[in-house]
Amino acid sequence: MKNNTVLITGATSGIGEATALKFLENSWNVLATGRNEEKLEYLKEKGAKVFKLDVTNEKSIVDLVNFILSGNIKIDILINNAGYGQFGTIEETGIEKARKQFDTNVFGLAAVTQKIIPLMRDSGNGRVINISSVAGFTSMPGGGWYSASKFAVEAISDSLRWELKQFGIKVVIIEPGPIKTGFANAVKDNVVLGTDGPYGNLVKKLTTESTKSIKGGTAVGCANLIYKAATKKNPKNRYIYTKEGKFIKIMLAIFPGKIVDTIVRKLFL
Ligand SMILES: NC(=O)c1ccc[n+]([C@@H]2O[C@H](COP(=O)([O-])OP(=O)(O)OC[C@H]3O[C@@H](n4cnc5c(N)ncnc54)[C@H](OP(=O)(O)O)[C@@H]3O)[C@@H](O)[C@H]2O)c1
């Protein structure tokens, strides 16, 4: 795929970095973006073009578009991967933190997409791949704000898929389950534990103890699935990554809500 270009947000670590490497291995042109230029050096050495992009910064997105236009780069695939998890109970997580979660995971993704679609439209093809989560179809105690942002990503992606079909642009959602990446560090940096408050150790349990037993997947495994979604002629609307994720989706489809409540209560409360 020598002349095809993939643009990836949040490529400084984890799923984004692994995805950039996967496309490079398959001879794609990769435009890897992220907030930290030093961390992008590795991908640059591997052959990627890199650009400093904070998805919450409008000017940064405009600069990216100008970089693409001035370099005559044709974007074939946009992978909206940048994101982090804001954990804490709904009550105790301040609205500022909740807003910040949406600024990155939802409005950041939307702002980049709005600016890149016009660059794809003329070619009559292209693909937008949005990295959602298992949290994009289910919510957990202590994970409500993160889930709310990923549910929003799912809704935006579905609308976008219907809206962009007429231009030949496909939209695919990736729903990863737990994967060991920099995600856990970002969770630690932002979590509202509230251990002295009315919820006690609920959030602590969710973000540390109860996740220890989960085997989860790998960034490379997820990157392989993203690559499949990016290159398959007729991709599915959504792909779930990890067995746990698939199991949760089936459980939600089979069991009545009250039974699901009991399972969640047993696991977390
Ligand atoms: N790991 C999991 O268990 C898991 C499960 C489901 C879904 N996901 C989703 O997968 C995506 C990638 O996460 P990951 O697991 O690979 O975690 P990660 O290693 O922490 O990577 C997240 C990436 O997003 C970037 N980012 C955060 N805020 C940004 C901003 N404002 N502008 C630009 N880049 C920003 C980070 O950049 P910095 O290095 O500058 O912070 C980093 O490159 C996220 O959308 C996440 O919600 C992850």
The ligand as a MOL file (V3000), in Angstrom:
LIG
                    3D

  0  0  0     0  0            999 V3000
M  V30 BEGIN CTAB
M  V30 COUNTS 48 52 0 0 0
M  V30 BEGIN ATOM
M  V30 1 N -5.9690 0.1550 27.1800 0
M  V30 2 C -7.2200 -0.1890 27.3430 0
M  V30 3 O -7.5400 -1.0300 28.2070 0
M  V30 4 C -8.3050 0.4050 26.4550 0
M  V30 5 C -9.5440 -0.2490 26.4190 0
M  V30 6 C -10.5420 0.2770 25.6250 0
M  V30 7 C -10.3210 1.4220 24.8900 0
M  V30 8 N -9.1170 2.0560 24.9450 0 CHG=1
M  V30 9 C -8.9540 3.2870 24.1390 0
M  V30 10 O -7.8550 3.1410 23.2730 0
M  V30 11 C -7.3100 4.4130 22.9750 0
M  V30 12 C -5.7950 4.3570 23.1460 0
M  V30 13 O -5.4950 4.1030 24.4980 0
M  V30 14 P -4.2420 3.2060 24.9520 0
M  V30 15 O -4.7830 2.0570 25.6920 0
M  V30 16 O -3.3140 2.9850 23.8420 0 CHG=-1
M  V30 17 O -3.6250 4.1770 26.0690 0
M  V30 18 P -2.2780 5.0480 26.0580 0
M  V30 19 O -1.1180 4.1690 25.8920 0
M  V30 20 O -2.3750 5.9130 27.2670 0
M  V30 21 O -2.4320 5.9220 24.7440 0
M  V30 22 C -3.3300 7.0160 24.6910 0
M  V30 23 C -2.8160 7.9750 23.6710 0
M  V30 24 O -3.7320 9.0870 23.5920 0
M  V30 25 C -2.9710 10.2620 23.6710 0
M  V30 26 N -3.7260 11.4310 24.1210 0
M  V30 27 C -4.3800 11.6260 25.2770 0
M  V30 28 N -4.9220 12.8580 25.2880 0
M  V30 29 C -4.5790 13.4430 24.1050 0
M  V30 30 C -4.8180 14.7000 23.5170 0
M  V30 31 N -5.5120 15.6600 24.1400 0
M  V30 32 N -4.3300 14.9550 22.2650 0
M  V30 33 C -3.6080 14.0260 21.6130 0
M  V30 34 N -3.3200 12.8090 22.1310 0
M  V30 35 C -3.8090 12.5300 23.3600 0
M  V30 36 C -1.8200 9.9280 24.6100 0
M  V30 37 O -0.8140 10.8980 24.4440 0
M  V30 38 P 0.1970 11.3360 25.6150 0
M  V30 39 O 1.3290 10.3550 25.5280 0
M  V30 40 O 0.5990 12.7150 25.2330 0
M  V30 41 O -0.5770 11.2830 26.8950 0
M  V30 42 C -1.4550 8.5540 24.0560 0
M  V30 43 O -0.6790 8.6670 22.8770 0
M  V30 44 C -8.0170 5.4080 23.8830 0
M  V30 45 O -9.0170 6.0780 23.1480 0
M  V30 46 C -8.6470 4.5300 24.9540 0
M  V30 47 O -9.8120 5.1000 25.5120 0
M  V30 48 C -8.1030 1.5640 25.7070 0
M  V30 END ATOM
M  V30 BEGIN BOND
M  V30 1 1 1 2
M  V30 2 2 2 3
M  V30 3 1 2 4
M  V30 4 1 4 5
M  V30 5 2 4 48
M  V30 6 2 5 6
M  V30 7 1 6 7
M  V30 8 2 7 8
M  V30 9 1 8 9
M  V30 10 1 8 48
M  V30 11 1 9 10
M  V30 12 1 9 46
M  V30 13 1 10 11
M  V30 14 1 11 12
M  V30 15 1 11 44
M  V30 16 1 12 13
M  V30 17 1 13 14
M  V30 18 2 14 15
M  V30 19 1 14 16
M  V30 20 1 14 17
M  V30 21 1 17 18
M  V30 22 2 18 19
M  V30 23 1 18 20
M  V30 24 1 18 21
M  V30 25 1 21 22
M  V30 26 1 22 23
M  V30 27 1 23 24
M  V30 28 1 23 42
M  V30 29 1 24 25
M  V30 30 1 25 26
M  V30 31 1 25 36
M  V30 32 1 26 27
M  V30 33 1 26 35
M  V30 34 2 27 28
M  V30 35 1 28 29
M  V30 36 1 29 30
M  V30 37 2 29 35
M  V30 38 1 30 31
M  V30 39 2 30 32
M  V30 40 1 32 33
M  V30 41 2 33 34
M  V30 42 1 34 35
M  V30 43 1 36 37
M  V30 44 1 36 42
M  V30 45 1 37 38
M  V30 46 2 38 39
M  V30 47 1 38 40
M  V30 48 1 38 41
M  V30 49 1 42 43
M  V30 50 1 44 45
M  V30 51 1 44 46
M  V30 52 1 46 47
M  V30 END BOND
M  V30 END CTAB
M  END
